[in-house]
Structures are given as structure tokens and as C-alpha cells.
Amino acid sequence: MPLTDHQANLLFEVYEITQRDTTVVVGGEGSSRLEPDLYNTNTPVRQALTDAIAAINNLPSQVERVGVILEEFECISLDPSNIDKDGYQMRPDKNLAAIRARLFPYTGILFKKSGGSGGNRFCLG
């Protein structure tokens, strides 16, 4: 059984990739404008994810594992706050990075968020 549409949509959320050809930019000078993706900035990553979904769908064991990882993402995705529960502090950014790292073997996508304290390090594998 292939990934469900819901699971495929969650993958797009995990990688913060739009499935649309236009992007609404809000902020900056306080204006919002509709901009076409003139430089095709989303196309390579969007295509890589689409190709990865097709490859995952060919192997039932990968569908199962990716489904488990996406269940974890779904549990944290709508509440980005640090929650103190039973003595544990949840860190959504670190959890999301861990989810992306677990998905790497199946998607082949390395996600490097700009900013942060990563310095000049770039992890391979």
C-alpha cells in the first residue's frame, strides 16, 4: 500500500515545500505581494520530494517506516511551544531536525535551515 495523500502532504510540511507555483510574501516593507516562482527555487526540491515519494511507494517496508516517522511529526507539528510535561522539556525545532534526519535515508533530502548556531558545518550522512 503506498503512502496516503495525507502522508505525502505531511512530507511537504516537514520540508516546508509548497506544492503551488506561486508564493505570497508578507513582511519586509509591510506589504504583501503575489510572486511567481521566477527562479524556480522550489522546483528542484519539490521534484526531489515527488521522486522520493514515488520511490518510497515501491517498497512496503519504507512506506511503513516513513508512516511511523510522520506520525511522530504529526504529534508535534501543531504546537511549536516548549512544553514541560512530566519533567521533560520538548524542543520542537530539535524534534523536527531529528524527524528530517530520520527521513533522509528515504527522501535523500538534507535540510539546512538558515540561521542558528550551525557555523560552517555541513553534515553529510
Salt bridges, closest charged atoms under 4 A:
GLU16 OE2 - ARG100 NH2 3.03
GLU16 OE1 - LYS113 NZ 3.30
ASP21 OD1 - ARG46 NH1 3.45
GLU35 OE2 - ARG33 NE 2.38
GLU72 OE1 - ARG102 NH1 2.91
GLU74 OE2 - HIS6 NE2 2.69
ASP86 OD2 - LYS85 NZ 3.61
